[in-house]
């Protein structure tokens, strides 16, 4: 009876875990639906700002600052929660592969990623990440505050890049955010844009707008990949749980059958014993 009870208890535990896993899977699926809308809107906003920057810089190339001359800052975007497969491991591998220059300052976002990174003097800050799309704004505020402090420490403008899981390419992407990229071809317009601000001041304001919009897009993209990997991870885990439940159910049935047979044998032996007593 004790074996049967232990198996039954184990089946109940697996059933509870299965329910939790399914709830996590449904939450991840809900996040992907929300992020699809957010990503599409944010991508259009970033594309619009990039087009304006390309048009502006094609007529004012003299105020452009070469990225090679600036302090390098990499923002590495990991996850705050687990159960997302190799999401963080891929970032660690990419960081080892790309080998940032020795003077590069590294900002790590996400507790799960932080736990996988060894101590390194280049890691200047660790920021807690977001778990759902509604928390992205809070993470962004923390990041901008940290970047502002680093800008002051490095005496001005820095070259800021992001290393993250890119939803569009399905791979790890190292993307330079600042300074804005110089246009690869001439503007389609014959005359420079009409400005109400000084070109240098306009570029600084445009840069701020672009960084804000691009970081939103990157966070949404990374969170989309994280939730898709979580869906895959949950599907595999649920499949294994269901397989274990099925095997334990078969074992429970076998144990139950064995106990029934034992009970029948005891009853038959008792009947035989009574018959012998009556005949004597």
C-alpha angles and dihedrals in degrees: 000000000000092000092050091048092050092050091047091050090049091051090051091051092050090049091055092048089049090055092050091048092051090050090052090048092052091049091051090049090051090051092053090053092052093044093052089066095041093049095050093051094044093048091056091050093050092046090052093051091046091053091051091048093049091051092048097046093048088066098034105039092143093076094052117114119214112241092220090066094056137082109268118232121182121196109203112198116206134155134279094206132050133225092079102116117230094344095122096031090061090055092050090050092048091050090052092046099047093046103204115222116273093252093054116119114218125210114192122203119195133044093234092055092044090057091056097050122087122230112281130166089227091067098093099169143012117205127193110243134219127264099196134028093256090064095055092091092057092050090048092053091052091049095049091050091051092047091050090054091048091049089056092048092049094048101248137322122029135188105249121197133173127219110199149134104278116214095201098052096029090226141089109282131197105205126184110221103174137068096034114248119260114245114267092211140024121281117263088228123085097209131050119255116274107248131195090193135057109274094240093049091045090053092050091052092045089049092054091049092048095049091050093049096041093050090052090052092047093048091049091047093049092046090050092055090045092054093044090053089047089054090052091047092048092048091054093044093048090048091053091047092051090049091050091047091052092049092048091048090055090048090049091052092049091050090048091051091049091052092049090051090049090051091050091049091050091050092049092048089049091051091049091049092051091049092052091050092051093049091052 
